[in-house]
Amino acid sequence: MGTPKSRSVLVLGPHRSGTSAVARVLNLLGVDLGRSMLPPKFDNRHGYWEHQTIFELHERLLSRAGSSWHDYRPMPPGWRERPEVEAIRGELAAFVAAEFRDKPLWGVKDPRLCSLLPLWLDLLEELGAEPAFVIVVRNPLEVAESLERRDRFSPGKCRLLYAAQMLAALHHTRGRRRAFVSYDRLLGDWRPVVAQVGGELGIDWPHAPADRAAEIDSFLRPSERHHRHDTTDLRDRSQLPGWCVSLHEALEEASRGREAGLEAAFQRAWDSFASATALFVPEVEALETERVRLEQRAVRAENELLKVQRQLTAILSSRLYRSTRPLRNAWYGLARYLP
């Protein structure tokens, strides 16, 4: 690495927004995703197309930073400077350098990147890799319903996660080379989509789309899509604020190469979300503190119960207890005749 010819494509988007589908299509066109992918699971039978080691390091990074993949609060102030975060960052930098050394075009997909992007930007600069970003656009109602179905989160939390992750991705990539991919358009006809992305990012795909058409057609299966909503549904849902609707509409336009209204829609959404966050985050943190306290209290109570159960078992199995059985039987017999 360390040469201008090394390019990294980071696929960004909220969980359940279609990032897996986009990553695999880019991979089939020649973007190297590494040697060890997360195995498919029930919620993504055709693969996540996330690198196993990078996924694990991301999980550790978020944990050490005091966050998690399903935390819609902003990352804690100064999280990158924490010694425990710095240590894992060093592991990540070493691994990425070893895994993608001498690869002219490589990529990483993980929705956690939305939160961790500041760290990755520093890392890529140090490694001399030129970053480009692909941001996946999907109707927030579909994203929220898919999250709710998979993780059993409340509808409100799912909508908050969508907003927090999408806004983070947009904020950290402002002024950088990026392209927007509509999940709807990708499933409808991927050919003009990949042509547009290549043009916007200045990438000549190592594998011609025509040569990989059969594989991509076989991989993209619109029939397996479980949640469908259009912009009319989005406008009619009163639980979504107007700025969220406007932002999605601007993102759909950006996916068609028309970004004129995106900056204004983003700024309105960013300011609105930040104002709301200032109000609800302190209460959420207080509730979280209380939840942790109650969980710790429950664990202590469970440990005490186990201790009592062990003591009772020891008493019941002791020789002294067994030797008093005749006396106890006599007492039980006599007690029947007592008033």
Secondary structure, 3 states (H helix, E strand, C coil): CCCCCCEEEEEECCCCCCHHHHHHHHHHCCCECCCCECCCECCECCCCCCEHHHHHHHHHHHHHCCCCCCCCCCCCCCHHHCHHHHHHHHHHHHHHHHHHCCCCEEEEECCCHHHHHHHHHHHHHHHCCEEEEEEEECCHHHHHHHHHHHHCCCHHHHHHHHHHHHHHHHHHCCCCCEEEEEHHHHHHCHHHHHHHHHHHHCCCCCCCHHHHHHHHHHHCCHHHCCCCCCHHHHHHCCCCCHHHHHHHHHHHHHCCCCCCCHHHHHHHHHHHHHHHHHHHHHHHHHHHHHHHHHHHHHHHHHHHHHHHHHHHHHHHCCHHHHHCHHHHHHHHHHHCCCC
